[in-house]
Amino acid sequence: MGLGGIGPLVTNAVFVIVGALGSKLGAQAVLGSNNTGLVGYAGNAAAGGILWFLAEKVMKNRAAASGVLAGTAVQIVLRLINDYTPFGSYVANLGMGDYQMQSFVTPQVLVDPLRNADISIPPGWAPQIAAPAPAKGVAGLYSGFGGRRLY
């Protein structure tokens, strides 16, 4: 078996991943906080259907469309497992929860790294999250010692 035999397998795997991630992220982007329960599952299916349509009708690639549908089904099954079985809570406690939906900003500057993982969004991208007040610097060290210098 040469590399020609692996090509279709890799292509199918890529479109399964596109279907799984696309259906998950598409539903989250559209539904936001309503992405729960049956509405969330329907959102996953709708997003996967849109991706299937693009692959089947626009790209005219039946193999890619099949991969997208398989990925959407995988995403819905994984979501069901996460929502309705103990395995979901076990893996969530291991730090394997959902990706945080946010813009990918480079460099990534955390707004308040000690309390959450919110990333500071540059002006013009979205409403700004209020940043914490800057530290007082070296001058702030004196206030804890009655204004006396330590040296």
Secondary structure as the mmCIF struct_conf table of DSSP 4:
data_model
#
loop_
_struct_conf.conf_type_id
_struct_conf.id
_struct_conf.beg_label_comp_id
_struct_conf.beg_label_asym_id
_struct_conf.beg_label_seq_id
_struct_conf.end_label_comp_id
_struct_conf.end_label_asym_id
_struct_conf.end_label_seq_id
HELX_RH_AL_P HELX_RH_AL_P1 LEU A 3 LEU A 31
HELX_RH_3T_P HELX_RH_3T_P1 GLY A 32 ASN A 34
HELX_RH_AL_P HELX_RH_AL_P2 GLY A 37 PHE A 53
HELX_RH_PI_P HELX_RH_PI_P1 LEU A 54 VAL A 58
BEND BEND1 MET A 59 MET A 59
HELX_RH_AL_P HELX_RH_AL_P3 ARG A 62 TYR A 84
BEND BEND2 THR A 85 THR A 85
HELX_RH_AL_P HELX_RH_AL_P4 PRO A 86 ASN A 93
TURN_TY1_P TURN_TY1_P1 LEU A 94 GLY A 95
HELX_LH_PP_P HELX_LH_PP_P1 ASP A 98 GLN A 100
BEND BEND3 THR A 106 PRO A 107
STRN STRN1 LEU A 110 LEU A 110
BEND BEND4 VAL A 111 ASP A 112
TURN_TY1_P TURN_TY1_P2 PRO A 113 ARG A 115
HELX_LH_PP_P HELX_LH_PP_P2 ASP A 118 ASP A 118
STRN STRN2 ILE A 119 ILE A 119
HELX_LH_PP_P HELX_LH_PP_P3 SER A 120 PRO A 122
TURN_TY1_P TURN_TY1_P3 PRO A 123 TRP A 125
BEND BEND5 ALA A 126 ALA A 126
HELX_LH_PP_P HELX_LH_PP_P4 PRO A 127 ALA A 135
TURN_TY1_P TURN_TY1_P4 VAL A 138 ALA A 139
HELX_RH_AL_P HELX_RH_AL_P5 GLY A 140 SER A 143
TURN_TY1_P TURN_TY1_P5 GLY A 144 GLY A 147
#
